[in-house]
Amino acid sequence: MTAPAPLSAGTLATLPAAVARPGYERSVCGIGIVHFGPGAFHRAHQAVYTDDALALEGGDWAISAVSLKSPGVRDALVPQDGLYTLVTLDRTIGHRVIGSIREVLCAPEAQDQVLNRLAAPATRVVTITVTEKGYCLTAAGELDTAHPDIVHDLAHPETPVSVIGYIVAGLRRRRAAGLPPYTVISCDNMTDNGQRLGRATAQYAAAVDADLGAWVREHVAFPSTMVDSITPATDDALRQRVLDATGLADAWPIQREAFTQWVIEDRFCNGRPAWDKAGAILTNDVGAFGRAKLRLLNGPHSALAYLGSLAGMETVAEAMNTPQLAGFLERLMLQDVLPTVTPPAGYDLARYAGQILDRFRNPAIRHLLAQIAWDGSQKLPYRLFGVIEDRLAQGHDISRPALVVAGWMHFVRRRAAEGAGLTDPLASTLLDRADQCDGGTGDVDRFLALEAVFAPTLAAAPRFRDAVKEAYARLRDGRREAVLAAVAAI
């Protein structure tokens, strides 16, 4: 059997008409962006916005994609001329070839090329997706000068290994050449990501050269961002789906839900692509969007995780296909959470809530409730407790959010009873506490005594304690029918 032809610039013309392809001439687009960390999320998110911006306005904004460690992305995409297929998972599956990546480098094997690209006059933006640990920060958000990569880079600043080391090495060369700096944009899910990256970069630069540190603080822009789109991992089933749809072999296609969001602080120092025309939101208040996401998306996600798991369900879509749970979640979002969220200027929160509900119903995304349930002791205080405190202060009923808290307590108790373990930084403490529980409302007092989870003022609030105890009793039976009856009743 003849092997299928690979995706490449030379085979683009053979794609079926239903497969979208770059709407611009790639060969005339110069490289203006360096991206560190070209994993699945970048290629499903920022690279797609850039592909759209190039189609809308053109310009020299193609991407040089740089891996800091592994050559895997380079080895997959270089033979494909940087092209790859994006599969959008919705009720209708879409296929599209993305062309915004023009160069793929593996930094350990192409350090001079990476540094030259950073120092090139045409480079005006650097974007980053390296996960939080890739920034080499302390728990307080400062530069971790004891991190092995930072220790190495401070001793050898012209041959860096860390992302901050590379950023500063490029800025140092640009300053010496009299070139303006580039804007540096973190696209990782970190609170205040731009501020944290900017502070750490200036700290590192000052340790290399005090004048350089001052120049970075004064001239380099580090916009904060918020990003969102579910991006499941690539597997052989996806490769086969792409082959069937396109007739071409793609070594590393990407899949994601149809929904995508990119909120960027409108602060650049050397120009930018037309990302706003491609759907990105430019704002001076990224934090407002982050708070809306935390309460309207992340909080309800946790609600589904605990209540859906108690009802014996595996995925978000399965839970949302259950009328009792879907109705409860919609009431929680629209009646309890939405009134506590201050909308960003000009942003329709009700529409955003509707989009979230649609995303949760997406049957093409297999999002496991068990995974969302991880780290509940850390997530719930940020995702839900603020809603409860606001509703209490306003004198409103809290029976629905209290049911979520009670659901988490029963979830922990059930995991302990089954000997199933718990993925949580407080796992040992929580499981020990759960072993003391008997299913009665006294269990609530045991959990509420955990100050690492519940602030003493909230735990002591009579209306909160009573609401959680009532909800805990509703869920005590534990059978699917009882859980669904409990969520349907409020």
C-alpha positions as CSV (number, residue, x, y, z in Angstrom):
1,M,0.0,0.0,0.0
2,T,1.3,3.4,-0.9
3,A,2.0,5.7,2.0
4,P,-0.2,8.8,2.1
5,A,1.5,12.1,1.1
6,P,2.5,14.3,4.0
7,L,1.0,17.7,4.6
8,S,3.3,20.4,3.3
9,A,3.4,23.6,1.2
10,G,3.6,21.4,-1.9
11,T,0.5,19.4,-1.1
12,L,-1.8,22.2,0.2
13,A,-3.5,22.4,-3.2
14,T,-4.6,18.8,-3.0
15,L,-6.7,19.4,0.1
16,P,-10.5,18.8,-0.2
17,A,-12.5,22.0,-0.5
18,A,-14.1,21.4,2.9
19,V,-10.7,21.8,4.6
20,A,-9.8,25.5,5.2
21,R,-6.2,26.6,4.5
22,P,-4.2,29.8,5.0
23,G,-5.9,32.8,3.4
24,Y,-2.7,34.6,2.6
25,E,0.6,34.1,0.8
26,R,2.8,32.6,3.4
27,S,6.0,33.2,1.4
28,V,5.7,36.9,1.6
29,C,5.0,37.1,5.4
30,G,8.2,37.9,7.3
31,I,8.7,36.6,10.9
32,G,7.8,39.2,13.5
33,I,6.9,36.9,16.5
34,V,9.1,34.5,18.5
35,H,7.1,32.0,20.5
36,F,8.6,29.9,23.3
37,G,6.8,26.7,24.0
38,P,5.0,25.6,20.8
39,G,2.9,22.9,22.4
40,A,-0.7,22.0,21.7
41,F,-2.2,25.0,23.4
42,H,-0.1,27.6,21.5
43,R,-0.8,25.9,18.2
44,A,-4.6,25.8,19.0
45,H,-4.8,29.3,20.3
46,Q,-2.3,32.1,19.7
47,A,-1.0,30.7,16.4
48,V,-4.7,30.5,15.1
49,Y,-5.4,34.1,16.1
50,T,-2.2,35.1,14.2
51,D,-3.2,33.0,11.2
52,D,-6.5,34.9,11.2
53,A,-4.8,38.3,11.6
54,L,-2.5,37.5,8.7
55,A,-5.5,36.7,6.5
56,L,-7.2,39.9,7.5
57,E,-4.4,42.4,7.4
58,G,-1.2,40.6,6.3
59,G,2.1,42.0,7.6
60,D,5.3,40.5,8.8
61,W,3.8,38.7,11.7
62,A,4.6,35.1,11.1
63,I,5.9,33.0,14.0
64,S,9.3,31.5,14.8
65,A,8.3,28.7,17.2
66,V,11.1,27.7,19.7
67,S,11.1,24.6,21.9
68,L,13.3,25.1,25.0
69,K,13.8,21.3,25.6
70,S,12.4,18.7,23.3
71,P,12.9,18.5,19.5
72,G,9.6,16.8,19.0
73,V,7.7,19.7,17.6
74,R,10.5,20.7,15.3
75,D,10.9,17.1,14.0
76,A,7.2,16.9,13.3
77,L,6.6,20.3,11.7
78,V,9.8,21.1,9.8
79,P,9.1,18.4,7.1
80,Q,5.6,19.9,6.9
81,D,6.9,23.5,6.3
82,G,5.5,24.5,9.7
83,L,1.9,23.5,8.6
84,Y,-0.4,21.5,10.8
85,T,-4.1,20.7,11.0
86,L,-6.5,22.1,13.6
87,V,-9.6,20.0,14.3
88,T,-12.4,21.9,16.0
89,L,-14.5,19.6,18.2
90,D,-18.2,20.6,18.1
91,R,-21.5,19.2,16.9
92,T,-19.9,19.6,13.5
93,I,-16.2,18.7,13.3
94,G,-14.1,21.2,11.4
95,H,-10.7,20.9,9.8
96,R,-8.3,23.7,9.0
97,V,-4.6,24.0,8.1
98,I,-2.8,26.7,10.1
99,G,0.1,28.5,8.3
100,S,1.3,31.2,10.8
101,I,4.4,29.2,12.0
102,R,7.2,29.8,9.4
103,E,10.1,28.5,11.5
104,V,10.5,25.8,14.1
105,L,13.7,25.7,16.3
106,C,14.9,23.5,19.2
107,A,16.9,25.9,21.4
108,P,19.5,23.5,22.7
109,E,20.4,22.6,19.1
110,A,20.0,26.0,17.5
111,Q,20.9,28.5,20.2
112,D,22.6,31.0,17.8
113,Q,19.6,31.0,15.5
114,V,17.3,31.6,18.4
115,L,19.4,34.5,19.8
116,N,19.8,36.0,16.3
117,R,16.0,35.8,15.8
118,L,15.4,37.6,19.0
119,A,17.9,40.3,18.1
120,A,16.5,40.7,14.5
121,P,15.0,44.2,13.8
122,A,11.8,42.4,12.4
123,T,11.1,40.7,15.7
124,R,8.6,42.9,17.6
125,V,6.7,40.5,19.9
126,V,7.7,37.5,22.0
127,T,4.9,35.2,23.3
128,I,5.3,32.4,25.8
129,T,3.4,29.2,26.9
130,V,5.8,27.2,29.1
131,T,3.5,26.5,32.0
132,E,4.0,28.2,35.3
133,K,7.0,26.2,36.4
134,G,8.9,27.3,33.2
135,Y,9.2,30.9,34.6
136,C,11.5,29.8,37.5
137,L,9.5,31.8,40.1
138,T,9.3,31.5,43.8
139,A,6.0,30.9,45.6
140,A,5.9,34.7,46.2
141,G,6.2,35.3,42.4
142,E,9.7,36.6,42.5
143,L,12.6,35.3,40.3
144,D,14.0,32.1,41.9
145,T,17.7,32.8,41.9
146,A,18.3,29.3,43.4
147,H,16.7,27.6,40.4
148,P,19.3,25.6,38.5
149,D,18.4,27.1,35.2
150,I,18.7,30.7,36.6
151,V,21.9,29.8,38.4
152,H,23.3,28.6,35.0
153,D,22.0,31.7,33.1
154,L,23.4,34.3,35.5
155,A,26.8,32.6,35.3
156,H,26.5,32.3,31.4
157,P,24.0,35.0,30.2
158,E,25.0,34.6,26.6
159,T,24.2,30.9,26.5
160,P,20.9,30.7,28.4
161,V,18.6,27.7,29.0
162,S,15.6,29.4,30.7
163,V,12.9,31.4,29.0
164,I,13.8,34.5,31.0
165,G,17.4,34.0,30.2
166,Y,16.6,33.9,26.5
167,I,14.3,37.0,26.7
168,V,17.0,39.0,28.4
169,A,19.8,37.8,26.1
170,G,17.7,39.0,23.2
171,L,16.9,42.4,24.8
172,R,20.6,42.9,25.7
173,R,21.6,42.4,22.1
174,R,18.9,44.8,20.9
175,R,19.8,47.5,23.4
176,A,23.5,47.2,22.3
177,A,22.4,47.5,18.7
178,G,20.2,50.5,19.3
179,L,17.0,48.6,18.5
180,P,13.7,49.0,20.3
181,P,12.7,46.2,22.6
182,Y,10.0,43.7,21.8
183,T,6.8,43.2,23.7
184,V,6.8,40.1,25.9
185,I,3.5,38.3,26.4
186,S,2.8,35.5,28.8
187,C,-0.1,33.3,27.6
188,D,0.0,30.9,30.5
189,N,-2.7,30.5,33.1
190,M,-1.1,32.5,35.9
191,T,-2.8,35.3,37.8
192,D,-1.2,38.7,36.9
193,N,1.0,36.8,34.4
194,G,2.3,40.0,32.8
195,Q,3.2,41.7,36.0
196,R,5.0,38.6,37.4
197,L,6.9,38.0,34.2
198,G,7.9,41.6,33.9
199,R,9.1,41.8,37.5
200,A,11.1,38.6,37.2
201,T,12.6,39.6,33.9
202,A,13.7,43.0,35.3
203,Q,15.2,41.2,38.4
204,Y,17.2,38.9,36.2
205,A,18.3,41.7,33.8
206,A,19.5,43.8,36.8
207,A,21.5,40.8,38.1
208,V,23.2,40.6,34.7
209,D,23.7,44.4,34.3
210,A,22.1,47.1,36.5
211,D,21.7,49.5,33.5
212,L,20.0,46.8,31.5
213,G,17.6,46.1,34.4
214,A,16.6,49.8,34.4
215,W,16.2,49.8,30.6
216,V,13.9,46.7,30.8
217,R,11.8,48.3,33.5
218,E,11.4,51.5,31.6
219,H,11.0,50.4,28.0
220,V,9.7,46.8,27.8
221,A,6.0,46.0,27.8
222,F,4.7,42.9,29.6
223,P,0.9,42.8,29.0
224,S,-1.2,40.5,31.2
225,T,-3.5,38.1,29.4
226,M,-6.3,35.6,30.0
227,V,-6.6,32.6,27.7
228,D,-9.2,29.9,27.4
229,S,-9.9,26.9,25.1
230,I,-10.1,23.2,26.0
231,T,-7.4,21.5,24.0
232,P,-7.3,17.6,24.4
233,A,-4.1,15.8,23.7
234,T,-3.2,14.6,20.2
235,D,-3.4,10.8,19.8
236,D,-3.3,8.3,16.9
237,A,-7.1,8.5,16.6
238,L,-6.8,12.2,15.8
239,R,-4.1,11.5,13.2
240,Q,-6.3,9.0,11.5
241,R,-9.3,11.4,11.6
242,V,-7.1,14.0,9.9
243,L,-5.9,11.6,7.3
244,D,-9.4,10.5,6.5
245,A,-10.6,14.1,6.2
246,T,-7.7,15.6,4.3
247,G,-6.1,12.7,2.5
248,L,-2.7,13.9,3.9
249,A,-0.6,12.6,6.7
250,D,0.0,15.1,9.5
251,A,2.6,14.1,12.1
252,W,1.2,16.4,14.8
253,P,-2.3,17.7,14.3
254,I,-4.1,19.6,17.1
255,Q,-7.7,19.5,18.4
256,R,-9.7,21.9,20.5
257,E,-13.2,23.0,21.2
258,A,-14.7,25.6,18.9
259,F,-14.8,28.2,21.7
260,T,-11.6,30.2,22.2
261,Q,-10.9,33.4,24.1
262,W,-7.8,35.6,24.4
263,V,-7.9,38.8,26.5
264,I,-4.8,41.0,26.2
265,E,-3.9,44.0,28.2
266,D,-3.6,46.8,25.6
267,R,0.0,47.6,26.3
268,F,2.6,47.1,23.5
269,C,6.0,48.8,22.9
270,N,6.7,47.8,19.3
271,G,3.5,47.2,17.4
272,R,1.3,44.1,17.2
273,P,-0.6,42.0,14.7
274,A,-4.3,42.6,14.1
275,W,-5.3,40.2,16.9
276,D,-8.2,42.3,17.8
277,K,-9.7,42.0,14.4
278,A,-9.2,38.2,14.7
279,G,-11.3,38.1,17.8
280,A,-8.9,38.8,20.7
281,I,-10.1,41.3,23.3
282,L,-7.8,44.2,24.0
283,T,-8.6,45.8,27.3
284,N,-7.1,47.8,30.2
285,D,-8.8,45.4,32.8
286,V,-7.7,41.8,32.1
287,G,-8.4,41.1,35.8
288,A,-12.2,41.7,35.3
289,F,-12.3,39.0,32.7
290,G,-10.3,36.6,34.8
291,R,-12.7,37.1,37.8
292,A,-15.6,36.5,35.5
293,K,-14.0,33.2,34.2
294,L,-13.2,32.1,37.7
295,R,-16.7,32.5,39.0
296,L,-18.8,31.7,36.0
297,L,-16.7,28.9,34.4
298,N,-14.4,27.4,37.0
299,G,-16.9,27.5,39.9
300,P,-19.7,25.7,38.0
301,H,-17.1,23.3,36.6
302,S,-16.3,22.3,40.2
303,A,-20.0,22.0,40.9
304,L,-20.4,19.5,38.1
305,A,-17.3,17.6,39.1
306,Y,-18.5,16.8,42.7
307,L,-22.2,16.5,42.2
308,G,-21.8,14.6,38.9
309,S,-19.2,12.3,40.3
310,L,-21.5,11.5,43.3
311,A,-24.3,10.6,40.7
312,G,-21.9,8.1,39.1
313,M,-21.1,10.2,35.9
314,E,-17.7,10.3,34.2
315,T,-17.7,13.4,31.9
316,V,-18.9,17.0,31.8
317,A,-21.0,16.3,28.7
318,E,-22.6,13.3,30.4
319,A,-23.5,15.4,33.4
320,M,-24.9,18.1,31.2
321,N,-27.0,15.6,29.4
322,T,-28.8,14.9,32.7
323,P,-31.7,17.4,33.0
324,Q,-31.6,17.6,36.8
325,L,-27.9,18.5,36.8
326,A,-28.0,20.8,33.8
327,G,-31.0,22.7,35.3
328,F,-29.2,23.0,38.6
329,L,-26.0,24.3,37.0
330,E,-27.9,26.9,35.0
331,R,-29.7,28.2,38.1
332,L,-26.5,28.3,40.0
333,M,-24.8,30.3,37.3
334,L,-27.6,32.8,36.4
335,Q,-29.3,33.2,39.8
336,D,-26.4,32.8,42.3
337,V,-23.1,33.6,40.5
338,L,-23.9,36.1,37.8
339,P,-25.2,38.8,40.3
340,T,-21.8,38.7,42.1
341,V,-19.7,39.4,39.0
342,T,-18.9,42.9,37.9
343,P,-18.9,42.8,34.1
344,P,-15.9,44.1,32.2
345,A,-16.8,47.3,30.2
346,G,-19.0,46.5,27.2
347,Y,-19.0,42.7,28.0
348,D,-22.2,40.7,28.0
349,L,-21.9,38.4,30.9
350,A,-25.3,36.7,30.3
351,R,-24.1,35.8,26.8
352,Y,-20.8,34.6,28.2
353,A,-22.7,32.4,30.7
354,G,-24.7,30.9,27.8
355,Q,-21.5,30.2,25.9
356,I,-20.1,28.3,28.9
357,L,-23.2,26.2,29.2
358,D,-23.0,25.3,25.5
359,R,-19.3,24.4,26.0
360,F,-20.2,22.1,28.9
361,R,-22.8,20.4,26.7
362,N,-20.3,19.7,23.9
363,P,-20.5,15.9,23.2
364,A,-17.2,16.0,21.2
365,I,-15.1,16.9,24.3
366,R,-14.4,14.1,26.8
367,H,-13.6,16.2,29.8
368,L,-13.4,13.9,32.9
369,L,-15.1,15.0,36.1
370,A,-12.5,13.2,38.1
371,Q,-9.8,15.4,36.7
372,I,-11.8,18.6,37.4
373,A,-12.3,17.4,40.9
374,W,-8.6,17.4,41.7
375,D,-7.3,20.0,44.2
376,G,-10.7,20.9,45.6
377,S,-9.3,22.3,48.8
378,Q,-7.3,24.9,46.7
379,K,-9.9,25.6,44.0
380,L,-13.1,26.0,45.9
381,P,-12.0,29.0,48.1
382,Y,-11.3,31.0,44.9
383,R,-14.0,29.6,42.6
384,L,-17.0,29.5,45.0
385,F,-16.4,30.9,48.5
386,G,-16.4,34.5,47.2
387,V,-19.8,33.9,45.6
388,I,-21.1,32.6,48.9
389,E,-19.7,35.5,50.9
390,D,-21.2,38.0,48.5
391,R,-24.6,36.3,48.6
392,L,-24.6,36.2,52.4
393,A,-23.7,39.9,52.6
394,Q,-26.6,40.7,50.2
395,G,-29.0,38.6,52.3
396,H,-29.7,36.1,49.6
397,D,-30.3,32.4,49.7
398,I,-27.2,30.2,49.4
399,S,-28.7,26.7,49.2
400,R,-27.3,26.0,45.7
401,P,-23.7,27.0,46.3
402,A,-23.9,25.3,49.7
403,L,-24.9,22.1,48.0
404,V,-21.7,22.2,46.0
405,V,-19.7,22.6,49.2
406,A,-21.6,19.6,50.7
407,G,-21.0,17.7,47.5
408,W,-17.2,18.2,47.8
409,M,-17.4,16.9,51.4
410,H,-19.3,13.8,50.4
411,F,-16.9,13.3,47.5
412,V,-13.9,13.3,49.9
413,R,-15.8,11.0,52.3
414,R,-16.6,8.6,49.5
415,R,-13.0,8.5,48.3
416,A,-11.8,7.7,51.8
417,A,-14.4,5.0,52.3
418,E,-13.4,3.4,49.0
419,G,-9.7,3.7,49.7
420,A,-9.4,5.4,46.3
421,G,-7.0,8.2,47.4
422,L,-7.3,11.9,46.6
423,T,-5.4,14.2,44.3
424,D,-5.1,17.3,46.5
425,P,-2.2,19.1,48.3
426,L,-4.2,18.4,51.6
427,A,-5.0,14.8,50.7
428,S,-3.6,13.3,53.9
429,T,-5.4,15.8,56.1
430,L,-8.7,15.5,54.2
431,L,-8.7,11.7,54.2
432,D,-7.9,11.6,57.9
433,R,-10.8,13.9,58.6
434,A,-13.1,11.9,56.3
435,D,-12.2,8.7,58.2
436,Q,-13.8,10.3,61.3
437,C,-17.0,11.0,59.5
438,D,-20.2,8.9,59.8
439,G,-22.5,10.6,57.3
440,G,-24.2,12.8,59.9
441,T,-24.2,16.6,59.9
442,G,-21.4,16.5,62.5
443,D,-19.2,15.7,59.5
444,V,-19.7,19.3,58.4
445,D,-18.3,20.7,61.6
446,R,-15.2,18.5,61.1
447,F,-14.6,19.8,57.6
448,L,-15.4,23.4,58.5
449,A,-12.7,23.3,61.2
450,L,-10.1,23.0,58.4
451,E,-8.7,26.6,58.4
452,A,-6.5,25.8,55.4
453,V,-9.7,25.5,53.4
454,F,-12.4,27.6,55.2
455,A,-11.7,31.1,56.5
456,P,-12.8,31.2,60.2
457,T,-15.2,34.0,59.5
458,L,-17.0,32.0,56.8
459,A,-16.9,28.8,58.8
460,A,-18.4,30.5,61.8
461,A,-21.3,32.2,59.8
462,P,-24.5,30.5,61.1
463,R,-26.4,30.8,57.8
464,F,-23.5,29.2,56.0
465,R,-23.1,26.3,58.5
466,D,-26.8,25.6,58.5
467,A,-27.1,25.7,54.7
468,V,-24.2,23.3,54.3
469,K,-25.6,20.9,57.0
470,E,-28.9,20.9,55.3
471,A,-27.3,20.2,51.9
472,Y,-25.1,17.5,53.4
473,A,-28.2,15.7,54.7
474,R,-29.8,16.0,51.3
475,L,-26.8,14.1,49.7
476,R,-26.3,11.6,52.5
477,D,-28.2,8.8,50.7
478,G,-25.5,8.8,48.0
479,R,-27.4,6.9,45.3
480,R,-27.7,8.5,41.9
481,E,-31.5,9.0,42.3
482,A,-31.0,10.8,45.6
483,V,-28.3,13.1,44.3
484,L,-30.4,14.0,41.2
485,A,-33.4,14.6,43.5
486,A,-31.3,16.9,45.7
487,V,-30.1,19.1,42.8
488,A,-33.6,19.2,41.2
489,A,-35.2,20.4,44.5
490,I,-33.3,23.8,44.7
